């Protein structure tokens, strides 16, 4: 089972909200996930409200061999700054 850390879309039409999740790479984008690692609200007013990530859980999954998607990787770089 290959694990990927990626976004899962939530929210209504034209009101996107994304969960940052650890999921089996064979699963659908919005399917069942193993663990929620954070959230991303692109329409939030302030930068602080946009992204919230539990860094400890991300590191735990990466140590287990989980691959980070390109989009989530860019978001994590933004949080680290």
Helices and strands as residue ranges (DSSP letters): E 3-12, E 15-24, E 35-40, H 47-50, E 51-53, H 55-63, E 67-68, H 70-80
